[in-house]
Amino acid sequence: MSGYELLARDLAACGRDGFTGEVRVSGSPGGAFHLHGGLVVAVESPGAPGPEALLLRSGRIGGEEWAALVRESGGARWPAAGLIAHGYAGAAQLRVVCAMSLQDAAFAVVAGSVDGCERGPAAGPPPAAVTVGEPPTRLLQEASRKLRALLALPYPVRPDRERPTPAPVSCAATRLGDLRCELLAHADGRRTARDLAFRTGRGVYTVTVEVARMLGEGLLECVDAPHPIPVRLPEDGGGLRPREPAPPAPQPAPPGPDATALPRRRPGASGINEALTPEPGGGTGWKEFFRLRNPTAR
């Protein structure tokens, strides 16, 4: 069973069961589906910009005003009431932004790889939830339809694979829209369509489709990865020499005869002192030893 089939099966079961909670999807980029009564009310994924990024991109509110609203709401991730109260956005606009974010995150999950799904209770209220949820099966069908349409383009791309760069052609005579101008300004050969979506504050599906079209029109191109540069060492090893083995430690000299000479009986000795006296050059005198031990002996 493929990752998409696994996700579709689990979400369909949640819809039949009227499940309320979260379905956490592991993979790349993965994400989380928030359900209420079997309907999907929000989707989060690191592969797509969230609703706050889309709202900030609209220019209706700046970063400082957004931070102030978050503090005013006690740290809420989606201060909808404050946005409406301060006149930054209307209720209808917020509903559109939430719906766009939900569908875009679902597309990002489907366009990536799905390794597994886990159903669990909700950790809190879903952020930027839509008022009327989406049936899970219909949501996944729409996401897969977008992916098929993207792959059917003359130059199909994936949100997290190709890294385009502006083509070396003159576009002065070409009339470009705002989105294309932004993509040409930010495409540098290191950013994927997903990166460009976060950079421009646009939906990842919208940016990926536009990148594919610009590649087909020759406005963007994908260069091959640079080949590794061979490194040649100098013939003499670059001044490096192998370590020479340390000289062997000197062996201790064998002990002399004085240290190991034992007293020997000499043939024809007349007394015990003379018999046990060592040969010349060896040890201490045994005569002195016996004299000290037997003071009466002469």
TORKOL-694573 format. One line per field, with one value per residue (C-alpha): x, y, z; residue number from 1. Coordinates in pm, whole numbers. Each point is the difference from the previous one (the first is absolute). Example, Ala and Ser with C-alpha at 12.3 -4.5 7.8 and 13.67 -1.06 7.14 Angstrom:
2
u c(1230/137)
v c(-450/344)
w c(780/-66)
num c(1/2)
***
This chain:
298
u c(0/139/27/-290/-223/89/-89/-323/-105/63/-170/-298/-33/8/-281/-215/65/-76/345/103/372/322/146/377/171/367/208/146/-130/-279/-255/-312/-367/-238/-349/-325/-291/170/67/340/0/374/320/353/317/359/-22/-243/-29/-260/-294/196/263/-272/-165/323/82/-327/131/-304/208/370/224/-6/-380/-24/231/-204/-323/156/104/-343/-172/218/222/-268/146/-289/-138/-308/-204/272/48/-367/-28/296/-118/297/-223/-364/-162/-53/365/116/-225/158/354/-72/-153/297/248/-187/-4/359/131/-195/161/346/-58/-127/281/262/55/-222/164/-280/-308/-94/-337/-7/-187/25/275/-212/-234/105/168/-180/-283/-262/-361/-126/240/100/-83/337/-53/-91/294/250/-157/42/363/79/-173/230/304/-101/-56/342/177/-177/167/280/257/-138/160/-52/-30/311/230/104/202/-42/212/-73/89/272/-242/-123/-352/-17/-252/-207/-294/24/-250/80/35/240/213/22/92/274/132/14/87/372/57/-27/-373/-272/-357/-89/277/-118/-356/113/223/-279/-287/-195/-164/238/-228/-23/377/80/-229/150/355/-91/-143/302/230/-198/18/374/-20/142/232/127/373/160/173/367/245/244/339/281/272/358/266/361/229/207/-313/-30/282/-160/219/-101/82/320/-21/147/341/-18/57/349/9/139/352/24/95/372/150/13/-381/-64/310/-83/256/156/186/365/164/254/-133/91/-292/-360/88/251/-220/-288/218/-99/246/191/-228/-329/-241/71/243/-148/285/-123/-353/93/224/-290/-232/245/203/182/134/354)
v c(0/339/294/178/-308/-29/363/-27/-314/150/332/-179/-206/323/137/-312/0/370/35/314/44/-5/-229/49/-90/-96/44/278/261/-166/193/-22/-17/148/-151/84/-239/-182/318/160/351/80/-147/91/-93/127/-31/291/354/36/244/264/8/39/279/186/-25/171/321/56/-46/29/-213/237/25/-379/-48/251/-188/-330/154/157/-335/-177/-181/-125/-131/142/319/20/207/263/16/78/234/214/7/-184/-252/-86/-325/-101/60/-208/-287/11/6/-297/-202/74/-102/-325/-107/107/-196/-308/29/27/-320/-192/128/-127/-345/-158/-249/-53/143/15/97/177/251/369/182/317/198/-27/316/197/-251/43/39/-283/-291/-196/-369/-183/-199/304/198/-270/-41/372/-10/-298/172/301/-227/-179/334/119/-313/27/334/5/55/-174/80/-99/252/-128/-125/233/313/243/299/285/-85/213/172/356/42/375/-31/-258/120/-178/-5/68/-368/-73/301/-117/-353/127/216/-283/-303/-54/-370/-86/51/-247/98/-57/239/259/-33/86/276/167/-82/-185/-340/-285/-137/338/51/-353/34/337/-136/-286/243/231/-296/-96/358/27/264/-240/-295/-280/-45/-329/-41/101/-284/-59/163/-258/69/-95/-20/95/-286/64/-29/374/8/-273/-289/-325/-24/-186/-278/83/-158/-311/54/-105/-342/-12/-142/-354/-5/-40/-298/179/25/-368/-178/-262/-135/-328/-251/-5/-336/-52/276/-58/168/101/368/-67/-259/251/294/99/20/324/285/-146/116/92/-194/-302/-8/326/-137/-308/199/227/-295/-206/253/-276/-157/92)
w c(0/-102/235/-170/27/369/62/-200/188/344/-77/-153/320/203/-214/49/376/41/158/187/54/-200/-264/6/-327/9/-311/-207/60/201/197/215/-96/258/-9/174/-33/-288/-203/-57/147/-26/-142/105/-186/-1/-378/-44/141/273/-3/189/-278/-263/198/63/-371/-85/157/220/314/78/214/299/-2/-21/298/201/-79/108/333/44/-57/256/-252/-238/-324/-203/163/-221/244/29/-376/-48/301/-112/-360/-148/-178/-36/100/-363/-87/294/-111/-346/142/229/-285/-228/271/68/-364/-63/300/-111/-345/157/198/-304/-225/245/145/263/234/251/169/367/140/334/215/-76/188/-2/-221/-365/-130/-270/-24/-271/103/-221/-25/-308/-45/16/-321/-205/142/-98/-344/-66/117/-223/-296/45/11/-322/-175/115/-121/-338/-78/-263/275/310/334/361/283/179/-277/-281/83/-289/-91/-244/-358/-163/-241/-24/139/-49/-281/184/204/336/281/363/90/-285/86/360/-105/-230/283/254/-216/50/-65/369/66/-91/-88/364/110/-251/131/352/-134/-196/236/-268/-12/-73/-275/-171/12/-118/-301/-91/32/-235/-255/19/-50/-310/-133/57/272/258/-32/221/-25/81/331/-24/-44/282/-53/2/251/-94/263/-85/-84/312/214/53/251/209/93/162/365/65/255/338/67/214/370/114/159/356/24/139/364/76/169/338/14/-67/128/260/249/-113/200/-93/-11/282/226/363/177/-59/-27/-271/-168/-36/-101/-356/-277/-42/-121/127/276/362/223/168/254/151/6/197/232/96/41/208/200/193/-313/-103)
num c(1/2/3/4/5/6/7/8/9/10/11/12/13/14/15/16/17/18/19/20/21/22/23/24/25/26/27/28/29/30/31/32/33/34/35/36/37/38/39/40/41/42/43/44/45/46/47/48/49/50/51/52/53/54/55/56/57/58/59/60/61/62/63/64/65/66/67/68/69/70/71/72/73/74/75/76/77/78/79/80/81/82/83/84/85/86/87/88/89/90/91/92/93/94/95/96/97/98/99/100/101/102/103/104/105/106/107/108/109/110/111/112/113/114/115/116/117/118/119/120/121/122/123/124/125/126/127/128/129/130/131/132/133/134/135/136/137/138/139/140/141/142/143/144/145/146/147/148/149/150/151/152/153/154/155/156/157/158/159/160/161/162/163/164/165/166/167/168/169/170/171/172/173/174/175/176/177/178/179/180/181/182/183/184/185/186/187/188/189/190/191/192/193/194/195/196/197/198/199/200/201/202/203/204/205/206/207/208/209/210/211/212/213/214/215/216/217/218/219/220/221/222/223/224/225/226/227/228/229/230/231/232/233/234/235/236/237/238/239/240/241/242/243/244/245/246/247/248/249/250/251/252/253/254/255/256/257/258/259/260/261/262/263/264/265/266/267/268/269/270/271/272/273/274/275/276/277/278/279/280/281/282/283/284/285/286/287/288/289/290/291/292/293/294/295/296/297/298)
***
